[in-house]
Amino acid sequence: MDCDASSLYAQFFWGTIGFGFLMYGSKQRAVLSLITGLLLTVFSYVVSSVLWLSFASIAVLVAFYYGNRHVA
């Protein structure tokens, strides 16, 4: 796992967004938000490259947007 500043900032940024989705999904009982938050939080721990972490997180958020758009 890399310990440079950009990696730590990216992991903190995406992990915080994931934690927000996770808390919202658990309080509102929204399964799609809960899964999105779980994926973003886990990706921030597992993926060490800033570029791949950002690509994976953006892909999860785009999937959430389109999934939420078609559900509602």
A tleap script that builds the chain and sets N, CA, C and O, in Angstrom:
source leaprc.protein.ff14SB
mol = sequence {
  NMET ASP CYS ASP ALA SER SER LEU TYR ALA
  GLN PHE PHE TRP GLY THR ILE GLY PHE GLY
  PHE LEU MET TYR GLY SER LYS GLN ARG ALA
  VAL LEU SER LEU ILE THR GLY LEU LEU LEU
  THR VAL PHE SER TYR VAL VAL SER SER VAL
  LEU TRP LEU SER PHE ALA SER ILE ALA VAL
  LEU VAL ALA PHE TYR TYR GLY ASN ARG HIE
  VAL CALA
}
set mol.1.N position { 0.846 -1.178 0.000 }
set mol.1.CA position { 0.000 0.000 0.000 }
set mol.1.C position { 0.888 1.236 0.000 }
set mol.1.O position { 1.839 1.327 0.776 }
set mol.2.N position { 0.574 2.180 -0.871 }
set mol.2.CA position { 1.344 3.411 -0.957 }
set mol.2.C position { 1.006 4.329 0.208 }
set mol.2.O position { -0.126 4.362 0.689 }
set mol.3.N position { 2.011 5.070 0.648 }
set mol.3.CA position { 1.783 5.999 1.753 }
set mol.3.C position { 2.132 7.430 1.368 }
set mol.3.O position { 2.456 8.240 2.236 }
set mol.4.N position { 2.070 7.752 0.078 }
set mol.4.CA position { 2.339 9.129 -0.296 }
set mol.4.C position { 1.090 9.979 -0.056 }
set mol.4.O position { 0.004 9.457 0.193 }
set mol.5.N position { 1.267 11.270 -0.135 }
set mol.5.CA position { 0.196 12.193 0.234 }
set mol.5.C position { -1.008 12.106 -0.703 }
set mol.5.O position { -2.149 12.159 -0.244 }
set mol.6.N position { -0.770 11.973 -1.995 }
set mol.6.CA position { -1.890 11.935 -2.935 }
set mol.6.C position { -2.738 10.678 -2.729 }
set mol.6.O position { -3.961 10.730 -2.859 }
set mol.7.N position { -2.106 9.565 -2.412 }
set mol.7.CA position { -2.843 8.336 -2.151 }
set mol.7.C position { -3.690 8.467 -0.890 }
set mol.7.O position { -4.843 8.037 -0.866 }
set mol.8.N position { -3.130 9.052 0.144 }
set mol.8.CA position { -3.879 9.230 1.387 }
set mol.8.C position { -5.056 10.184 1.210 }
set mol.8.O position { -6.139 9.947 1.745 }
set mol.9.N position { -4.842 11.264 0.457 }
set mol.9.CA position { -5.928 12.210 0.208 }
set mol.9.C position { -7.043 11.569 -0.612 }
set mol.9.O position { -8.222 11.781 -0.329 }
set mol.10.N position { -6.677 10.788 -1.625 }
set mol.10.CA position { -7.683 10.141 -2.466 }
set mol.10.C position { -8.460 9.101 -1.660 }
set mol.10.O position { -9.682 9.011 -1.779 }
set mol.11.N position { -7.762 8.323 -0.847 }
set mol.11.CA position { -8.448 7.329 -0.030 }
set mol.11.C position { -9.371 7.990 0.983 }
set mol.11.O position { -10.473 7.500 1.230 }
set mol.12.N position { -8.934 9.089 1.566 }
set mol.12.CA position { -9.775 9.811 2.516 }
set mol.12.C position { -10.998 10.408 1.817 }
set mol.12.O position { -12.111 10.334 2.338 }
set mol.13.N position { -10.794 10.994 0.647 }
set mol.13.CA position { -11.877 11.634 -0.095 }
set mol.13.C position { -12.949 10.619 -0.484 }
set mol.13.O position { -14.126 10.810 -0.176 }
set mol.14.N position { -12.546 9.537 -1.164 }
set mol.14.CA position { -13.521 8.546 -1.619 }
set mol.14.C position { -14.103 7.763 -0.451 }
set mol.14.O position { -15.269 7.372 -0.490 }
set mol.15.N position { -13.311 7.531 0.577 }
set mol.15.CA position { -13.830 6.839 1.758 }
set mol.15.C position { -14.860 7.665 2.496 }
set mol.15.O position { -15.836 7.119 3.012 }
set mol.16.N position { -14.663 8.972 2.556 }
set mol.16.CA position { -15.625 9.860 3.207 }
set mol.16.C position { -16.939 9.908 2.433 }
set mol.16.O position { -18.015 9.877 3.029 }
set mol.17.N position { -16.852 9.984 1.120 }
set mol.17.CA position { -18.071 9.956 0.301 }
set mol.17.C position { -18.783 8.620 0.475 }
set mol.17.O position { -20.007 8.573 0.589 }
set mol.18.N position { -18.016 7.540 0.495 }
set mol.18.CA position { -18.606 6.225 0.709 }
set mol.18.C position { -19.265 6.097 2.072 }
set mol.18.O position { -20.337 5.505 2.196 }
set mol.19.N position { -18.623 6.651 3.094 }
set mol.19.CA position { -19.205 6.617 4.432 }
set mol.19.C position { -20.502 7.418 4.474 }
set mol.19.O position { -21.451 7.021 5.150 }
set mol.20.N position { -20.553 8.530 3.769 }
set mol.20.CA position { -21.790 9.314 3.699 }
set mol.20.C position { -22.918 8.538 3.043 }
set mol.20.O position { -24.047 8.541 3.534 }
set mol.21.N position { -22.615 7.870 1.933 }
set mol.21.CA position { -23.616 7.027 1.285 }
set mol.21.C position { -24.041 5.878 2.195 }
set mol.21.O position { -25.219 5.524 2.255 }
set mol.22.N position { -23.083 5.307 2.895 }
set mol.22.CA position { -23.364 4.187 3.789 }
set mol.22.C position { -24.294 4.614 4.927 }
set mol.22.O position { -25.243 3.902 5.254 }
set mol.23.N position { -24.027 5.757 5.519 }
set mol.23.CA position { -24.877 6.245 6.612 }
set mol.23.C position { -26.273 6.622 6.105 }
set mol.23.O position { -27.273 6.326 6.759 }
set mol.24.N position { -26.338 7.268 4.950 }
set mol.24.CA position { -27.637 7.630 4.380 }
set mol.24.C position { -28.444 6.379 4.050 }
set mol.24.O position { -29.639 6.309 4.338 }
set mol.25.N position { -27.786 5.395 3.444 }
set mol.25.CA position { -28.486 4.170 3.076 }
set mol.25.C position { -28.975 3.392 4.276 }
set mol.25.O position { -30.040 2.777 4.225 }
set mol.26.N position { -28.207 3.411 5.363 }
set mol.26.CA position { -28.648 2.671 6.540 }
set mol.26.C position { -29.787 3.389 7.263 }
set mol.26.O position { -30.689 2.734 7.786 }
set mol.27.N position { -29.762 4.701 7.300 }
set mol.27.CA position { -30.828 5.439 7.991 }
set mol.27.C position { -32.129 5.467 7.181 }
set mol.27.O position { -33.217 5.381 7.750 }
set mol.28.N position { -32.018 5.585 5.856 }
set mol.28.CA position { -33.201 5.662 5.008 }
set mol.28.C position { -33.646 4.299 4.480 }
set mol.28.O position { -34.656 4.195 3.784 }
set mol.29.N position { -32.898 3.272 4.810 }
set mol.29.CA position { -33.156 1.913 4.329 }
set mol.29.C position { -33.189 1.863 2.806 }
set mol.29.O position { -34.029 1.189 2.211 }
set mol.30.N position { -32.260 2.587 2.187 }
set mol.30.CA position { -32.110 2.616 0.738 }
set mol.30.C position { -30.982 1.661 0.361 }
set mol.30.O position { -29.809 1.941 0.606 }
set mol.31.N position { -31.345 0.550 -0.228 }
set mol.31.CA position { -30.385 -0.515 -0.497 }
set mol.31.C position { -29.328 -0.071 -1.499 }
set mol.31.O position { -28.150 -0.388 -1.333 }
set mol.32.N position { -29.730 0.656 -2.533 }
set mol.32.CA position { -28.771 1.089 -3.551 }
set mol.32.C position { -27.730 2.048 -2.968 }
set mol.32.O position { -26.552 1.958 -3.311 }
set mol.33.N position { -28.142 2.942 -2.113 }
set mol.33.CA position { -27.205 3.850 -1.449 }
set mol.33.C position { -26.289 3.097 -0.495 }
set mol.33.O position { -25.108 3.424 -0.375 }
set mol.34.N position { -26.822 2.103 0.174 }
set mol.34.CA position { -26.038 1.291 1.094 }
set mol.34.C position { -24.957 0.501 0.356 }
set mol.34.O position { -23.814 0.431 0.809 }
set mol.35.N position { -25.320 -0.089 -0.774 }
set mol.35.CA position { -24.345 -0.843 -1.572 }
set mol.35.C position { -23.292 0.082 -2.160 }
set mol.35.O position { -22.111 -0.262 -2.189 }
set mol.36.N position { -23.706 1.246 -2.624 }
set mol.36.CA position { -22.757 2.213 -3.171 }
set mol.36.C position { -21.769 2.665 -2.103 }
set mol.36.O position { -20.568 2.736 -2.364 }
set mol.37.N position { -22.253 2.966 -0.923 }
set mol.37.CA position { -21.370 3.368 0.161 }
set mol.37.C position { -20.424 2.267 0.581 }
set mol.37.O position { -19.256 2.524 0.872 }
set mol.38.N position { -20.917 1.046 0.614 }
set mol.38.CA position { -20.069 -0.081 0.968 }
set mol.38.C position { -18.964 -0.286 -0.064 }
set mol.38.O position { -17.810 -0.517 0.297 }
set mol.39.N position { -19.315 -0.201 -1.345 }
set mol.39.CA position { -18.310 -0.357 -2.397 }
set mol.39.C position { -17.264 0.754 -2.357 }
set mol.39.O position { -16.069 0.484 -2.482 }
set mol.40.N position { -17.698 1.988 -2.184 }
set mol.40.CA position { -16.742 3.099 -2.134 }
set mol.40.C position { -15.823 2.988 -0.923 }
set mol.40.O position { -14.630 3.278 -1.017 }
set mol.41.N position { -16.369 2.575 0.196 }
set mol.41.CA position { -15.550 2.433 1.400 }
set mol.41.C position { -14.551 1.292 1.254 }
set mol.41.O position { -13.389 1.432 1.636 }
set mol.42.N position { -14.990 0.176 0.709 }
set mol.42.CA position { -14.096 -0.968 0.532 }
set mol.42.C position { -13.022 -0.654 -0.516 }
set mol.42.O position { -11.856 -1.003 -0.330 }
set mol.43.N position { -13.408 0.000 -1.612 }
set mol.43.CA position { -12.427 0.364 -2.643 }
set mol.43.C position { -11.337 1.266 -2.082 }
set mol.43.O position { -10.180 1.160 -2.488 }
set mol.44.N position { -11.688 2.143 -1.165 }
set mol.44.CA position { -10.673 3.045 -0.621 }
set mol.44.C position { -9.645 2.302 0.227 }
set mol.44.O position { -8.525 2.782 0.402 }
set mol.45.N position { -10.013 1.141 0.751 }
set mol.45.CA position { -9.056 0.324 1.504 }
set mol.45.C position { -8.277 -0.628 0.609 }
set mol.45.O position { -7.104 -0.894 0.871 }
set mol.46.N position { -8.897 -1.138 -0.432 }
set mol.46.CA position { -8.301 -2.200 -1.233 }
set mol.46.C position { -7.410 -1.664 -2.353 }
set mol.46.O position { -6.303 -2.164 -2.555 }
set mol.47.N position { -7.879 -0.657 -3.077 }
set mol.47.CA position { -7.153 -0.146 -4.241 }
set mol.47.C position { -6.147 0.895 -3.774 }
set mol.47.O position { -6.511 1.859 -3.101 }
set mol.48.N position { -4.885 0.700 -4.129 }
set mol.48.CA position { -3.849 1.607 -3.638 }
set mol.48.C position { -3.464 2.682 -4.657 }
set mol.48.O position { -2.907 3.711 -4.274 }
set mol.49.N position { -3.743 2.470 -5.926 }
set mol.49.CA position { -3.398 3.453 -6.950 }
set mol.49.C position { -4.446 4.566 -6.973 }
set mol.49.O position { -5.647 4.296 -6.961 }
set mol.50.N position { -3.995 5.787 -7.006 }
set mol.50.CA position { -4.914 6.934 -7.005 }
set mol.50.C position { -5.757 6.936 -8.267 }
set mol.50.O position { -6.958 7.202 -8.214 }
set mol.51.N position { -5.141 6.644 -9.397 }
set mol.51.CA position { -5.844 6.657 -10.677 }
set mol.51.C position { -6.928 5.586 -10.717 }
set mol.51.O position { -8.063 5.872 -11.097 }
set mol.52.N position { -6.593 4.360 -10.331 }
set mol.52.CA position { -7.578 3.273 -10.370 }
set mol.52.C position { -8.646 3.447 -9.300 }
set mol.52.O position { -9.801 3.076 -9.508 }
set mol.53.N position { -8.276 3.998 -8.181 }
set mol.53.CA position { -9.264 4.268 -7.143 }
set mol.53.C position { -10.275 5.301 -7.622 }
set mol.53.O position { -11.475 5.155 -7.391 }
set mol.54.N position { -9.793 6.334 -8.283 }
set mol.54.CA position { -10.695 7.360 -8.797 }
set mol.54.C position { -11.580 6.815 -9.911 }
set mol.54.O position { -12.776 7.102 -9.945 }
set mol.55.N position { -10.997 6.023 -10.832 }
set mol.55.CA position { -11.801 5.423 -11.902 }
set mol.55.C position { -12.878 4.502 -11.342 }
set mol.55.O position { -14.030 4.556 -11.774 }
set mol.56.N position { -12.511 3.661 -10.388 }
set mol.56.CA position { -13.476 2.727 -9.804 }
set mol.56.C position { -14.560 3.474 -9.041 }
set mol.56.O position { -15.733 3.108 -9.119 }
set mol.57.N position { -14.189 4.505 -8.311 }
set mol.57.CA position { -15.172 5.266 -7.532 }
set mol.57.C position { -16.124 6.033 -8.437 }
set mol.57.O position { -17.325 6.090 -8.172 }
set mol.58.N position { -15.599 6.615 -9.491 }
set mol.58.CA position { -16.463 7.328 -10.433 }
set mol.58.C position { -17.389 6.356 -11.140 }
set mol.58.O position { -18.554 6.677 -11.378 }
set mol.59.N position { -16.893 5.171 -11.480 }
set mol.59.CA position { -17.741 4.157 -12.119 }
set mol.59.C position { -18.866 3.724 -11.179 }
set mol.59.O position { -19.998 3.531 -11.624 }
set mol.60.N position { -18.575 3.569 -9.902 }
set mol.60.CA position { -19.609 3.196 -8.931 }
set mol.60.C position { -20.635 4.318 -8.802 }
set mol.60.O position { -21.834 4.050 -8.726 }
set mol.61.N position { -20.183 5.562 -8.776 }
set mol.61.CA position { -21.120 6.684 -8.662 }
set mol.61.C position { -21.979 6.837 -9.914 }
set mol.61.O position { -23.157 7.181 -9.807 }
set mol.62.N position { -21.416 6.589 -11.102 }
set mol.62.CA position { -22.199 6.632 -12.331 }
set mol.62.C position { -23.233 5.510 -12.337 }
set mol.62.O position { -24.377 5.719 -12.740 }
set mol.63.N position { -22.832 4.319 -11.890 }
set mol.63.CA position { -23.776 3.205 -11.807 }
set mol.63.C position { -24.885 3.517 -10.808 }
set mol.63.O position { -26.043 3.169 -11.041 }
set mol.64.N position { -24.543 4.169 -9.698 }
set mol.64.CA position { -25.560 4.574 -8.733 }
set mol.64.C position { -26.526 5.575 -9.351 }
set mol.64.O position { -27.738 5.473 -9.159 }
set mol.65.N position { -25.995 6.537 -10.090 }
set mol.65.CA position { -26.839 7.558 -10.717 }
set mol.65.C position { -27.833 6.927 -11.689 }
set mol.65.O position { -29.027 7.220 -11.642 }
set mol.66.N position { -27.333 6.058 -12.572 }
set mol.66.CA position { -28.229 5.437 -13.537 }
set mol.66.C position { -29.156 4.417 -12.877 }
set mol.66.O position { -30.308 4.277 -13.289 }
set mol.67.N position { -28.678 3.715 -11.878 }
set mol.67.CA position { -29.543 2.782 -11.168 }
set mol.67.C position { -30.634 3.487 -10.395 }
set mol.67.O position { -31.775 3.026 -10.368 }
set mol.68.N position { -30.297 4.597 -9.766 }
set mol.68.CA position { -31.268 5.368 -9.008 }
set mol.68.C position { -32.246 6.072 -9.936 }
set mol.68.O position { -33.409 6.265 -9.582 }
set mol.69.N position { -31.791 6.450 -11.102 }
set mol.69.CA position { -32.623 7.138 -12.068 }
set mol.69.C position { -33.689 6.211 -12.638 }
set mol.69.O position { -34.815 6.642 -12.889 }
set mol.70.N position { -33.344 4.941 -12.845 }
set mol.70.CA position { -34.293 4.005 -13.425 }
set mol.70.C position { -35.205 3.358 -12.386 }
set mol.70.O position { -36.272 2.848 -12.727 }
set mol.71.N position { -34.792 3.378 -11.129 }
set mol.71.CA position { -35.623 2.796 -10.069 }
set mol.71.C position { -36.773 3.745 -9.721 }
set mol.71.O position { -37.914 3.316 -9.551 }
set mol.72.N position { -36.461 5.016 -9.619 }
set mol.72.CA position { -37.463 6.001 -9.196 }
set mol.72.C position { -38.407 6.396 -10.285 }
set mol.72.O position { -39.298 7.216 -10.062 }
savepdb mol mol.pdb
quit
